[in-house]
Amino acid sequence: MSEGNGNRTSTLDAAERDSLYLPLWMEGYNRPQPRSRRTLVIAVLLFLATVVSTLSVGAQFAEDYAHGVAPFTSDFAPWRSFATLRLLLMGLPFSFTLMTILLAHELGHFFACRYYGIAASYPYFIPFPSIFGTMGAFIRIRSPIVNRKALFDVGIAGPVVGFLFAVPALVLAIAYAKVVPGAGANAQLVFGVPLLMKLLAHLLHPGIDPHALLLHPIGSAAWVGLFVTGLNLIPIGQLDGGHILFSLSSENHRRISLAGVIALLFMGAIFSPTWYFWAALAFLFGFRHPVLLDRWEPIDTKRRVWALVALAIFILCFMPVPLTQTGS
């Protein structure tokens, strides 16, 4: 490949380029990439561990909701839910909803990879004793990516599918939310309100402050799904937004990623210190990108429209202050 300063073109003719990536297309349809049984066992064990961790956290969400107070009003002690099976199963609505959204997100990536014959791992979930019971999930891409179109489709599939699963859960939770003014007055952590939630609250509960809506744990899980979607669509490095950015403008990917990290640092200073963590994580993983077999094939108009859809989803989901710690 030659990378001139003007119009970048490949030194390979069309037939030679096809010989590079057509076998991957055929393999995607006829011979899926083999995965070892060991990786499947690891993926299943991580999935089950994350189910347990989200069940324990979800039980506390359910307990606070049953008492008519916002999440995190009582002391955060998810291990208490292991006292009895009945108590642990109270976390089922939260756990099922969140795991479904996260799994839908990763399967969007996974099946997009299969379509293009790209070798990818099973989805790996990350159980974590955090306020949500998980640090999310990921898949590993194990082979070169066919071209820009494939990279774009793989990158955007996860956020779009995850968003489509999160929205109905949020609509249902807001429609049947309890109106409890001051419900979060004694909460240790207060949820931010994404633009989508503000719009739905205005539509379904006109004149009611969104902070006065006490959501069922299903709604809390949908909120986490929106937060994860917005986070992944930030145009940095190897995040989904970074994949989309690279497919649209690979030559600007590194500098825009660096600008994004700097923006996160400013957000940490202005809005919430948690952005320092995400900036450090983005910088740690770096700005390198998967190999493209045909780097210079342009993105078509249809995908550019989908890029605008991804931008709209990002705006609807992103929150400068996702969580606020109170003095309670």
N, C-alpha and C positions, 0 to 999 in steps of 0.2 A: 504494500500500500504506500502511496506517496501522499505526503501532507504538505502541499504548497501553501503559500500565503494568500493566493487568490482562490478561485473556485477549486475545491478539493475533489479530485476524481480518482477512481481506482485504476491502477495499471493493469488490472485483470479485466478481460472482456466478460460479457454476460455469461457465456457458457462456463468459463472457469469459475466465476462466482457461484453459479448454480451448483457446480460440482462440489463446492465447499459445504453448502448448507442444505441442499435438497435431501441428502441422506438423513439429516436430522429430522426434516419434515416427515419423511417416510417412516422413520423409526418411531416418531410420535404417534403414528396411526397403527403401525403393525407390530413393533417390538418395543414396548415401554422399557425404560431404563431399569435394570434389575436393582433391587435394594436388598441388603442382607437382612436376615431374620433378626440379627442383633439390633440393628437400628430400629426395626419395628417394635421390638420388646422395650427398648429405651423410650421410644415415643409413647407407647401405651402406658408405661410406668409413670412417666412425667405427667401424662394426661390425668391418670387416676390420682396422683399426688396433688395435682392442681384442683381437681374436683373436691378433694377433702379440704384443702386449704380455703377454697372459696365457700364451701359449705359452712366452715367454722365462722368465717367473717360474715357470711350471709345470715347466719343465725342471730348475730348481734344486730344487724340491720333490721331483721324481723322483730326482734324484741323491742327495740326503740320505737319502731312503727306501731307495734301493738299498744305501747304506752302513750301514743300520740305525741311523741317528741321526735326531733330530727336525729339523723344518724350521728353518732359520736357524742351524744348527750351523756350517756353513761360511760363509765371508764372502759377504755378499749381493752377487752380481755377475751379474745375469741376462743382461747383454750377452755373457757367455761362451758362451751357448747359440747365438749366431749364428755360431759358428765353423764348424759343419757342419749340414747339414739333418737328419742323424740325431739329433744332440744336441737340436736345436730340437723335433723331433717327439716327444721324450721328454716334453714338456710337454702333449701332446695330452689325456691323461686329465683333468688339472686344468683345462685351458682349456675342453674340451668340456663338462665338468660345470658349471663356473661360468657359462659363457656360456648354457647351457641354462636354469639356474635364474634368472639375471637376465632372460633373454629371456621366460621364462614369466611372471615377475612383471610385466614391462611389457606383455606381450600381454594379461594379465588386465585391466589398466587399459584398454588400447586397444580390446578387443572389448566391454567394458562401455560405453565411450563410443559405439561404433558401435551398440550395441543401443538406446541412448537418443537417437541422432541427434546426439550432441555432437561438434563438430569437434575433432579431436585430431591431433597430429603423429604421424609414425612414431616408434618408439623410438630415442632417441639414446644411444649408448654413449659413455663417457668413458674413452679410453685414458690411462693414467697410469703413469709409471715408479715405482710404489710397490711395497710388499711383496706386493701381490695383483695388480698389473698393471692395475688399473682403479679408478676412483672410482664405479663403478656405472653406472646408466642412468636415463633419464627420458623422459616424454612431455610435450608442452605442450598444454594445453587452450585452444582458440581460440574458444570460443563460450560463451554462458551455459549453465548447467546447469539441467535441467528443474525439479527439485524436490529435496527432502531425500532421498527414496528413491534417486534417480539418483546424487546425491553419495555417499550411503552405499555403494551398489553399486560405483561407480567406485573409491572409496577402499579398500574391503575386498578387491576382486577380486585386486589385485596381490599383497599379502602372503599370502593364502590359497593362490593358485595356486603362487607361488614356494615356499611352505612344503611343499606337497604334492610338489613336485619334489625338494626338498632332503632330505626325510626318507628316501626309499628309498636315496639315495646314501649317507647317513650310516649307515643300518642295514647296508648291504652292507659299508661300510668298517670298521665296528666288528666285524661278524661275522668278518671275515677279517683283523683287525688283528694285528700282531706284538706279543707281550707282551715288552717290553724295559724292565725296571726301570732307571731312571736314564737313559733314552734322551735326555732333554732337559737333562741335567746341564750340558752345555757349550753349550747353545743361547743365542744372543744375545737371542732373543725367545721367550717361552713363551706358548702359547695358553691362554686361559681355557677353562673347561669349562661350557657352558650346562647348564641343568637337564635338557633333553632328552637330552643326551649322557650325563649321569650315570645317568639312568634306563635308557637302552639298554645302557650298559656293565654296570650291575648285572644286567640281564636276560640279556645274552649272555655276559658274563664275570664271573660272581658272585665276589666276594671280591678282585677285581683293582682296584687303584687306576687310575682313568681316565687319570691322567698317565703310567701305565706302558704305555698302549696306543699303539703307533706306527701311525698311520693311513696308508693309501695316499693319494696325492695326491687321489683322488676324495673321500676323507673331508675333506681340507683344504678343497677347494672347497665341499663341503656346509657346513662350518663357516663359511666366508665367507657363504654363502647365509643361514644362520641369523642371523649377525651383522647382515647387511643388513636382514633381515626385522624383527628386534627393534628396530633403529635406526629404521626407517620407521614402526613402530607407536607410537613415542613421541607422545603427544597434544599436539603443538606445531605451530602455524602451518599450513603447507601440506604437511607430511608426511602420509603415509597415515593415521596416527593422528589428525592434526589434522583431516583430512576427515571421519573417522568422528565425532570429537568435535563438529564443527560441525553435522553432520546430526542429532546427538542433542540438542545443547544450544547453539545458535548464540549465545544471549545470554551464555553463560559461556565462549565459545571464547577470547576475548582474555585474560581474566584467568587461565584455566587454562594457556594457552600461556606467559604471562609467568611463572607459577609453575613451569612445566616448565623454562624456561630457568634460573631461579634454582636449581632442583634439580640441573640439570646442572653449574652452577658449584660447588655443594657437593660433588657427586660428583668433580669435578676436584680439589678440595682433599683429599678423603678417600681416593678410590680410584685415580684415574689422571688425570694432567694432560691427556690427550687429550680429555677431556670439555670442557675450555675451548674447544677448537677447534670442537666441535659446538655448544656454546652460542653462540659468536660467529657461527657460520654461520646458526643458527636465528634469531638476533636480526637479522642482516643481511638475510635474506629477508623478515623481518617477519611480521605476523600477519593480513594482509589475506587475503581469501578470494574464490574465483570467485563471480560473480553467480548467484543462484538466481532463476528466473522465478517460482516459487511457494515462498516462503521458509517459510511457516507450515504447510504440510501436514505432519501428524505422522508419525513413524516407527511402523510397525506392530510387533506383538509378535514376529513372525518375525525381523525385522531386529535387534531388541533382543537376541534369543537369539544371533544371529550376532555381535553386538558382544561378548558374553561369550566366544564362540569366539575372536574376535580378541584379547581380553584373555588367554585361556589360551595362545594362540600366543606372545604377547609375553612371558609369564612363562617359557615353555619356552625361548625364544631369547635373552632379554636377559641380558647379562653385565656386572656393575659393573666388572670388570677384564678387558676382552677380551684384552689383550696386556700382558705384563710384561717389561720390559727388565732383563736380568741384568747382572752385572758381568763376564761373559765377554768 
